[in-house]
Amino acid sequence: LSGDAARAAYGIAMTVPPDLAEAMVDDRGGDHLDAALCALQGAWAWRHRDRWPAAVDPAEEGWVADPAAL
């Protein structure tokens, strides 16, 4: 997901400092990249928290916050 694609899909720009970008590339397990994507989705979900379907239980883990879900 490029910066432009993320901005188009989520309406949020994410700036990653060079040292963190390098850590994300070097992290073979993908934990750094996963954390960044979770932060992006979490920010988007918070901005749209009033639009989530009633079936979404905010206390239940495992939901994926994505614009396609609305």
N, C-alpha and C positions, 0 to 999 in steps of 0.2 A: 504494500500500500504506500504509494508515494505521498509526499506532502500535499501535492495538488489534489490527488484522489481522496485523501483523508479530508481535506477542506471541503471538497465537493460533496462527499457523502455525509460527513458529520457536521459541517459548518464550524469546525474548530481547527485552528492552526496549532501545531505542536512544534516547538523549537527544542531541538536536542543538542546540548553542548557537544563539541567535538570529542571530548574524552568519554562521554556516555555513548555516543554513536560508535566509537571504536570498541567499547566494551560490549555493545550489542552485537557487533559483527564478530568479535572474537569469542563470544559465549556460545559454544557448540551445543549446549543444552537448550538455548533459546530463552532462558529465564528473564534476561534483561529486556529482550524484545517483547516477550509476553507481558511483562509488567507495564511497558509503555503502551501496548495495545489495550490492556485493561484500564489504564488511566484514561485513555482516549474514550473508550466506550463508557466508562463510569461518568466522565464529564458530560458526555452527550446524554446519557440516561437521566442525570440530575437535571439538566436543562429541560428535559421533556417529561419530567416525573408526573405531571398532571394529565398526560395524554396516554399513559399506559393502560392497556385493557384491564378490566376488573379481575380477570382470571390470574393476573400476575400478583403473587403474594410477595411483598417486599421483604418479608422476614425469611423467605425460603431461598436457599442457595441454589446456584446452578442456572440461573437465567442468563441469557446472553442479550446484552443491550445493543440493538442494532437498528438503524433506521428502517430496514426492511420489515421489522416486527410491527411497525405502526401501519 
